[in-house]
Amino acid sequence: MSTQFLAIVNPAAGGGRSGRLAAGVLERARQTGITLTVAHTTRGGEAAEIARRAYGEGIRNFLAVGGDGTSFEIINGLFPAAATHGRPTLGLLPLGTGNSFLKDFSKHGVEHTIESLQNNSRRLCDIIRLRHARGELYFLNLLTLGFPADVAETTNRRFKGWGELGYILGVFTRLVRLEHLAYPHRRAEAREFDRNPALFLSFNNSKFTGGHMMIAPNADPTDGLIEYVRWSPIGRLGLIWTLPRLFTGSHINHRRAFRAATKRIDFELSAPVNVMVDGESLRLECQSLEILPAALDVIV
């Protein structure tokens, strides 16, 4: 008997690339022997609504057809119900811009997922839960505060639709008015809150972000831990020199970088701040982060 999957397609992902290629990719997925129904989104947030409704109707196997934002929405449709009512399965058919999470397992994207569907290859992966002043959300890749989140906010507001060029423009716009702010937080193992200014903080479940940047080279989405990366303040020229090292992960060896693994982070923020989570730019008053071990079955 074939396995029933619901594919949720974001046609707008990757500047419309997902919409152009989805039908062909899904036909290849069907050829692996799975039974597939398809739902297309028409607006932001709809993937979460579709996933939530389908999960409530008993569907447990999903395919995210799009980018990081598509899988982010689907996960937030599945959780928190999935934390107590049965672990879901998620396959990633990356046709978007970032497509970050799958790179922890393969550089071959769609080809890797098709092969994994054929072989029924799965791994239990962790999810991170963020509690904030207005509720909670769940993510698969990472959450950052500080410079990367500010760049994401500027890019989304001023250069959206420009692709990688828009992100570069966002970087240099934020470099001009570079800030080092304090984001009071405490790892589970620490006795006191860290109230020192930082270039950025990153809380990671996987290694990559933005498709190619390796902010957390020691992250492992199967180890039951949050990979914490902190960068102390640095000048503009030093930051420009360091940026290329974010693509190799070697930035973590810089004297201004610090990393640790933890199961929980608590915050003492007094107001919402820019947050970048799985490629989405938000303003949130973060309260806590905690790992949900082996919460998701991923087709890899």
ABEGO torsion letter per residue (X at the ends): XBBBBBBBBBAABGGGAAAAAAAAAAAAAAAAGBBBBBBBBABBGAAAAAAAAAAAAGBABBBBBEBAAAAAAAAAAAOAAAAAAEBBBBBBBBABAAGAAAAAABAAEAAAAAAAAAAGBBBBBBBBBBBBAAEBBBBABBBBBEAAAAAAAAAAAAABGAEAAAAAAAAAAAAABBBBBBBBBBBAABABBBABBBABBBBBABABBGGABBABAABBAAAGBBBBBBBBBBBAAAAAAAAAAAAAGAAAABAABBBBBBABBBBBBABBBBBBBGGBBBBBBBABBBBBBGABBBBX
